[in-house]
Amino acid sequence: MRIEKKCSEGSIYPNLPRSFPPSLPPSLPPGFNSSDSETYPDSPFFRHGLGGGGLLFVGVYPISMAPLCFGAKMPSKIAAAGVVDTPTGVDLSGGIVLEYEGGREGGGVAVLTYNLMGETPEETTVVGTEGRIKILGPAHCPTKMIVSRKNKGRGNVEDCTFEYALPAPLPAVLEAGGFNYPNSQGFMYEAAAVQRCVEGGREEGVEFLSILGMCVYLVVVVW
Protein backbone atom coordinates (compact mmCIF):
# COMPACT_ATOMS: atom_id res chain seq x y z
CA MET A 1 0.00 0.00 0.00
CA ARG A 2 1.31 3.40 -1.00
CA ILE A 3 0.90 6.26 1.42
CA GLU A 4 1.38 9.81 0.22
CA LYS A 5 2.15 12.68 2.56
CA LYS A 6 0.79 16.06 1.68
CA CYS A 7 1.53 19.36 3.36
CA SER A 8 -0.47 22.53 3.19
CA GLU A 9 0.93 26.01 2.68
CA GLY A 10 1.14 28.18 5.78
CA SER A 11 -1.67 30.49 4.65
CA ILE A 12 -4.16 30.71 7.50
CA TYR A 13 -6.88 32.82 5.94
CA PRO A 14 -8.52 30.03 3.87
CA ASN A 15 -9.27 28.23 7.15
CA LEU A 16 -10.74 31.15 9.05
CA PRO A 17 -14.37 30.79 10.16
CA ARG A 18 -16.74 31.40 7.29
CA SER A 19 -18.37 34.19 9.26
CA PHE A 20 -15.30 36.26 8.38
CA PRO A 21 -15.64 38.40 6.39
CA PRO A 22 -19.35 39.11 6.86
CA SER A 23 -21.55 38.37 3.89
CA LEU A 24 -22.15 41.15 1.39
CA PRO A 25 -25.58 42.65 0.75
CA PRO A 26 -27.70 40.53 -1.61
CA SER A 27 -27.45 43.17 -4.34
CA LEU A 28 -25.04 45.97 -5.13
CA PRO A 29 -25.57 49.03 -7.35
CA PRO A 30 -24.61 48.36 -10.99
CA GLY A 31 -21.79 50.15 -12.73
CA PHE A 32 -18.78 51.85 -11.22
CA ASN A 33 -17.58 55.33 -10.42
CA SER A 34 -14.63 56.05 -8.18
CA SER A 35 -15.32 59.77 -7.98
CA ASP A 36 -18.51 61.60 -7.14
CA SER A 37 -17.47 64.38 -9.50
CA GLU A 38 -16.63 62.31 -12.59
CA THR A 39 -19.48 60.78 -14.57
CA TYR A 40 -19.05 57.80 -16.86
CA PRO A 41 -18.53 58.04 -19.82
CA ASP A 42 -18.77 61.82 -20.29
CA SER A 43 -15.98 62.94 -17.96
CA PRO A 44 -12.55 63.64 -19.49
CA PHE A 45 -11.38 60.79 -17.24
CA PHE A 46 -13.05 58.37 -19.67
CA ARG A 47 -12.53 60.16 -23.00
CA HIS A 48 -9.66 58.65 -24.92
CA GLY A 49 -9.39 61.56 -27.35
CA LEU A 50 -8.73 63.93 -24.47
CA GLY A 51 -5.98 61.77 -22.99
CA GLY A 52 -8.33 60.14 -20.49
CA GLY A 53 -7.51 57.12 -18.42
CA GLY A 54 -6.36 56.21 -14.97
CA LEU A 55 -2.63 56.48 -15.64
CA LEU A 56 -2.76 60.13 -16.64
CA PHE A 57 -5.33 61.35 -14.14
CA VAL A 58 -4.46 59.35 -11.01
CA GLY A 59 -1.50 57.09 -11.79
CA VAL A 60 1.04 59.90 -11.70
CA TYR A 61 0.46 60.39 -7.97
CA PRO A 62 1.70 56.97 -6.80
CA ILE A 63 4.44 57.01 -9.46
CA SER A 64 5.73 60.34 -8.15
CA MET A 65 6.43 58.76 -4.76
CA ALA A 66 9.07 56.42 -6.26
CA PRO A 67 11.70 59.07 -7.11
CA LEU A 68 11.04 60.76 -3.78
CA CYS A 69 12.13 57.51 -2.11
CA PHE A 70 14.83 56.27 -4.50
CA GLY A 71 16.15 59.56 -5.85
CA ALA A 72 16.45 61.07 -9.30
CA LYS A 73 17.26 57.91 -11.23
CA MET A 74 15.32 55.73 -13.60
CA PRO A 75 14.38 52.24 -12.45
CA SER A 76 16.38 49.41 -13.99
CA LYS A 77 13.23 47.43 -14.76
CA ILE A 78 9.54 48.28 -15.22
CA ALA A 79 6.73 45.72 -15.21
CA ALA A 80 3.06 46.58 -15.49
CA ALA A 81 -0.41 45.22 -16.16
CA GLY A 82 -3.76 46.93 -16.42
CA VAL A 83 -7.44 46.82 -17.31
CA VAL A 84 -8.80 48.66 -20.35
CA ASP A 85 -12.42 49.73 -20.71
CA THR A 86 -13.61 48.37 -24.07
CA PRO A 87 -16.33 50.96 -24.83
CA THR A 88 -14.09 53.99 -24.18
CA GLY A 89 -10.63 52.57 -24.79
CA VAL A 90 -9.13 54.11 -21.65
CA ASP A 91 -7.22 52.29 -18.94
CA LEU A 92 -9.28 51.85 -15.79
CA SER A 93 -6.70 50.43 -13.42
CA GLY A 94 -3.14 49.24 -13.36
CA GLY A 95 -0.34 47.81 -11.30
CA ILE A 96 3.29 48.91 -11.79
CA VAL A 97 6.47 47.46 -10.31
CA LEU A 98 9.68 49.51 -10.52
CA GLU A 99 13.01 47.89 -9.71
CA TYR A 100 15.90 50.07 -8.57
CA GLU A 101 19.46 48.77 -8.57
CA GLY A 102 21.67 49.07 -5.53
CA GLY A 103 20.93 46.07 -3.36
CA ARG A 104 21.18 46.96 0.31
CA GLU A 105 22.62 50.37 -0.58
CA GLY A 106 19.72 52.28 -2.08
CA GLY A 107 18.12 49.50 -4.08
CA GLY A 108 14.59 48.18 -3.82
CA VAL A 109 11.23 47.93 -5.53
CA ALA A 110 8.26 50.25 -5.72
CA VAL A 111 4.89 48.49 -6.01
CA LEU A 112 2.31 50.97 -7.27
CA THR A 113 -1.37 50.77 -8.15
CA TYR A 114 -4.01 53.14 -9.49
CA ASN A 115 -7.71 52.66 -10.03
CA LEU A 116 -10.72 54.41 -11.53
CA MET A 117 -13.04 51.49 -10.84
CA GLY A 118 -13.42 51.91 -7.10
CA GLU A 119 -12.42 53.98 -4.14
CA THR A 120 -9.08 52.91 -2.70
CA PRO A 121 -7.59 53.96 0.68
CA GLU A 122 -5.25 56.30 -1.26
CA GLU A 123 -2.47 55.48 1.20
CA THR A 124 1.29 55.29 0.67
CA THR A 125 3.50 53.00 2.75
CA VAL A 126 7.27 53.30 2.67
CA VAL A 127 9.07 50.31 4.19
CA GLY A 128 12.70 50.48 5.30
CA THR A 129 15.14 48.50 7.40
CA GLU A 130 14.33 50.42 10.59
CA GLY A 131 10.56 50.63 10.22
CA ARG A 132 7.94 52.09 7.94
CA ILE A 133 6.03 55.26 7.20
CA LYS A 134 2.35 55.22 6.32
CA ILE A 135 1.01 58.38 4.70
CA LEU A 136 -2.74 58.29 5.21
CA GLY A 137 -5.14 59.13 2.41
CA PRO A 138 -5.41 61.14 0.39
CA ALA A 139 -1.66 60.53 0.17
CA HIS A 140 -1.07 63.03 -2.65
CA CYS A 141 -2.36 65.84 -0.41
CA PRO A 142 -2.01 64.35 3.08
CA THR A 143 -2.46 65.77 6.55
CA LYS A 144 -1.49 62.73 8.61
CA MET A 145 1.18 60.03 8.70
CA ILE A 146 2.20 57.23 11.04
CA VAL A 147 5.86 56.41 11.62
CA SER A 148 6.38 52.85 12.90
CA ARG A 149 9.83 52.20 14.37
CA LYS A 150 10.78 48.53 14.41
CA ASN A 151 11.82 46.99 17.70
CA LYS A 152 13.21 43.51 18.31
CA GLY A 153 10.79 40.78 17.29
CA ARG A 154 8.36 40.38 14.44
CA GLY A 155 5.39 42.75 14.63
CA ASN A 156 6.91 44.68 17.52
CA VAL A 157 6.76 48.30 16.41
CA GLU A 158 6.36 51.63 18.11
CA ASP A 159 3.94 53.99 16.35
CA CYS A 160 4.17 57.74 16.34
CA THR A 161 1.47 59.81 14.61
CA PHE A 162 2.11 63.17 13.00
CA GLU A 163 -0.72 65.43 11.87
CA TYR A 164 -0.53 68.67 9.93
CA ALA A 165 -3.86 70.41 9.55
CA LEU A 166 -4.58 72.41 6.41
CA PRO A 167 -6.12 75.87 6.67
CA ALA A 168 -9.88 76.02 6.18
CA PRO A 169 -11.06 76.89 2.65
CA LEU A 170 -11.81 80.55 2.05
CA PRO A 171 -15.46 81.61 2.39
CA ALA A 172 -15.61 82.39 -1.33
CA VAL A 173 -14.68 78.77 -2.10
CA LEU A 174 -17.36 77.42 0.21
CA GLU A 175 -19.96 79.78 -1.27
CA ALA A 176 -19.11 78.47 -4.75
CA GLY A 177 -19.80 74.91 -3.64
CA GLY A 178 -16.38 73.90 -2.32
CA PHE A 179 -13.58 71.98 -3.95
CA ASN A 180 -14.17 68.95 -6.18
CA TYR A 181 -11.42 66.98 -4.46
CA PRO A 182 -10.40 66.72 -0.79
CA ASN A 183 -7.64 68.91 0.66
CA SER A 184 -7.40 71.02 -2.48
CA GLN A 185 -6.64 74.03 -0.33
CA GLY A 186 -3.16 72.53 -0.14
CA PHE A 187 -2.54 73.98 -3.60
CA MET A 188 -1.86 77.26 -1.81
CA TYR A 189 1.55 75.88 -0.83
CA GLU A 190 2.33 74.95 -4.43
CA ALA A 191 1.27 78.40 -5.58
CA ALA A 192 3.48 79.97 -2.90
CA ALA A 193 6.43 77.86 -4.08
CA VAL A 194 5.93 79.08 -7.65
CA GLN A 195 5.77 82.65 -6.39
CA ARG A 196 9.08 82.23 -4.55
CA CYS A 197 10.71 80.92 -7.73
CA VAL A 198 9.42 83.83 -9.79
CA GLU A 199 10.50 86.41 -7.25
CA GLY A 200 13.90 84.75 -6.84
CA GLY A 201 14.55 84.34 -10.56
CA ARG A 202 14.71 80.54 -10.32
CA GLU A 203 13.39 78.19 -12.99
CA GLU A 204 12.52 75.38 -10.57
CA GLY A 205 11.80 74.88 -6.91
CA VAL A 206 13.87 72.90 -4.46
CA GLU A 207 10.85 70.93 -3.19
CA PHE A 208 10.44 68.82 -6.33
CA LEU A 209 13.23 69.19 -8.88
CA SER A 210 12.44 68.94 -12.58
CA ILE A 211 14.62 65.84 -12.88
CA LEU A 212 12.26 64.05 -10.49
CA GLY A 213 9.33 65.08 -12.66
CA MET A 214 11.18 63.79 -15.72
CA CYS A 215 11.59 60.39 -14.04
CA VAL A 216 7.83 60.26 -13.47
CA TYR A 217 7.19 61.26 -17.09
CA LEU A 218 9.51 58.60 -18.48
CA VAL A 219 7.91 55.86 -16.38
CA VAL A 220 4.48 56.91 -17.68
CA VAL A 221 5.74 56.87 -21.28
CA VAL A 222 7.35 53.44 -20.91
CA TRP A 223 4.20 52.00 -19.30
C-alpha positions as a printed Julia matrix, in Angstrom:
223×3 Matrix{Float64}:
   0.0    0.0     0.0
   1.31   3.4    -1.0
   0.9    6.26    1.42
   1.38   9.81    0.22
   2.15  12.68    2.56
   0.79  16.06    1.68
   1.53  19.36    3.36
  -0.47  22.53    3.19
   0.93  26.01    2.68
   1.14  28.18    5.78
  -1.67  30.49    4.65
  -4.16  30.71    7.5
  -6.88  32.82    5.94
  -8.52  30.03    3.87
  -9.27  28.23    7.15
 -10.74  31.15    9.05
 -14.37  30.79   10.16
 -16.74  31.4     7.29
 -18.37  34.19    9.26
 -15.3   36.26    8.38
 -15.64  38.4     6.39
 -19.35  39.11    6.86
 -21.55  38.37    3.89
 -22.15  41.15    1.39
 -25.58  42.65    0.75
 -27.7   40.53   -1.61
 -27.45  43.17   -4.34
 -25.04  45.97   -5.13
 -25.57  49.03   -7.35
 -24.61  48.36  -10.99
 -21.79  50.15  -12.73
 -18.78  51.85  -11.22
 -17.58  55.33  -10.42
 -14.63  56.05   -8.18
 -15.32  59.77   -7.98
 -18.51  61.6    -7.14
 -17.47  64.38   -9.5
 -16.63  62.31  -12.59
 -19.48  60.78  -14.57
 -19.05  57.8   -16.86
 -18.53  58.04  -19.82
 -18.77  61.82  -20.29
 -15.98  62.94  -17.96
 -12.55  63.64  -19.49
 -11.38  60.79  -17.24
 -13.05  58.37  -19.67
 -12.53  60.16  -23.0
  -9.66  58.65  -24.92
  -9.39  61.56  -27.35
  -8.73  63.93  -24.47
  -5.98  61.77  -22.99
  -8.33  60.14  -20.49
  -7.51  57.12  -18.42
  -6.36  56.21  -14.97
  -2.63  56.48  -15.64
  -2.76  60.13  -16.64
  -5.33  61.35  -14.14
  -4.46  59.35  -11.01
  -1.5   57.09  -11.79
   1.04  59.9   -11.7
   0.46  60.39   -7.97
   1.7   56.97   -6.8
   4.44  57.01   -9.46
   5.73  60.34   -8.15
   6.43  58.76   -4.76
   9.07  56.42   -6.26
  11.7   59.07   -7.11
  11.04  60.76   -3.78
  12.13  57.51   -2.11
  14.83  56.27   -4.5
  16.15  59.56   -5.85
  16.45  61.07   -9.3
  17.26  57.91  -11.23
  15.32  55.73  -13.6
  14.38  52.24  -12.45
  16.38  49.41  -13.99
  13.23  47.43  -14.76
   9.54  48.28  -15.22
   6.73  45.72  -15.21
   3.06  46.58  -15.49
  -0.41  45.22  -16.16
  -3.76  46.93  -16.42
  -7.44  46.82  -17.31
  -8.8   48.66  -20.35
 -12.42  49.73  -20.71
 -13.61  48.37  -24.07
 -16.33  50.96  -24.83
 -14.09  53.99  -24.18
 -10.63  52.57  -24.79
  -9.13  54.11  -21.65
  -7.22  52.29  -18.94
  -9.28  51.85  -15.79
  -6.7   50.43  -13.42
  -3.14  49.24  -13.36
  -0.34  47.81  -11.3
   3.29  48.91  -11.79
   6.47  47.46  -10.31
   9.68  49.51  -10.52
  13.01  47.89   -9.71
  15.9   50.07   -8.57
  19.46  48.77   -8.57
  21.67  49.07   -5.53
  20.93  46.07   -3.36
  21.18  46.96    0.31
  22.62  50.37   -0.58
  19.72  52.28   -2.08
  18.12  49.5    -4.08
  14.59  48.18   -3.82
  11.23  47.93   -5.53
   8.26  50.25   -5.72
   4.89  48.49   -6.01
   2.31  50.97   -7.27
  -1.37  50.77   -8.15
  -4.01  53.14   -9.49
  -7.71  52.66  -10.03
 -10.72  54.41  -11.53
 -13.04  51.49  -10.84
 -13.42  51.91   -7.1
 -12.42  53.98   -4.14
  -9.08  52.91   -2.7
  -7.59  53.96    0.68
  -5.25  56.3    -1.26
  -2.47  55.48    1.2
   1.29  55.29    0.67
   3.5   53.0     2.75
   7.27  53.3     2.67
   9.07  50.31    4.19
  12.7   50.48    5.3
  15.14  48.5     7.4
  14.33  50.42   10.59
  10.56  50.63   10.22
   7.94  52.09    7.94
   6.03  55.26    7.2
   2.35  55.22    6.32
   1.01  58.38    4.7
  -2.74  58.29    5.21
  -5.14  59.13    2.41
  -5.41  61.14    0.39
  -1.66  60.53    0.17
  -1.07  63.03   -2.65
  -2.36  65.84   -0.41
  -2.01  64.35    3.08
  -2.46  65.77    6.55
  -1.49  62.73    8.61
   1.18  60.03    8.7
   2.2   57.23   11.04
   5.86  56.41   11.62
   6.38  52.85   12.9
   9.83  52.2    14.37
  10.78  48.53   14.41
  11.82  46.99   17.7
  13.21  43.51   18.31
  10.79  40.78   17.29
   8.36  40.38   14.44
   5.39  42.75   14.63
   6.91  44.68   17.52
   6.76  48.3    16.41
   6.36  51.63   18.11
   3.94  53.99   16.35
   4.17  57.74   16.34
   1.47  59.81   14.61
   2.11  63.17   13.0
  -0.72  65.43   11.87
  -0.53  68.67    9.93
  -3.86  70.41    9.55
  -4.58  72.41    6.41
  -6.12  75.87    6.67
  -9.88  76.02    6.18
 -11.06  76.89    2.65
 -11.81  80.55    2.05
 -15.46  81.61    2.39
 -15.61  82.39   -1.33
 -14.68  78.77   -2.1
 -17.36  77.42    0.21
 -19.96  79.78   -1.27
 -19.11  78.47   -4.75
 -19.8   74.91   -3.64
 -16.38  73.9    -2.32
 -13.58  71.98   -3.95
 -14.17  68.95   -6.18
 -11.42  66.98   -4.46
 -10.4   66.72   -0.79
  -7.64  68.91    0.66
  -7.4   71.02   -2.48
  -6.64  74.03   -0.33
  -3.16  72.53   -0.14
  -2.54  73.98   -3.6
  -1.86  77.26   -1.81
   1.55  75.88   -0.83
   2.33  74.95   -4.43
   1.27  78.4    -5.58
   3.48  79.97   -2.9
   6.43  77.86   -4.08
   5.93  79.08   -7.65
   5.77  82.65   -6.39
   9.08  82.23   -4.55
  10.71  80.92   -7.73
   9.42  83.83   -9.79
  10.5   86.41   -7.25
  13.9   84.75   -6.84
  14.55  84.34  -10.56
  14.71  80.54  -10.32
  13.39  78.19  -12.99
  12.52  75.38  -10.57
  11.8   74.88   -6.91
  13.87  72.9    -4.46
  10.85  70.93   -3.19
  10.44  68.82   -6.33
  13.23  69.19   -8.88
  12.44  68.94  -12.58
  14.62  65.84  -12.88
  12.26  64.05  -10.49
   9.33  65.08  -12.66
  11.18  63.79  -15.72
  11.59  60.39  -14.04
   7.83  60.26  -13.47
   7.19  61.26  -17.09
   9.51  58.6   -18.48
   7.91  55.86  -16.38
   4.48  56.91  -17.68
   5.74  56.87  -21.28
   7.35  53.44  -20.91
   4.2   52.0   -19.3
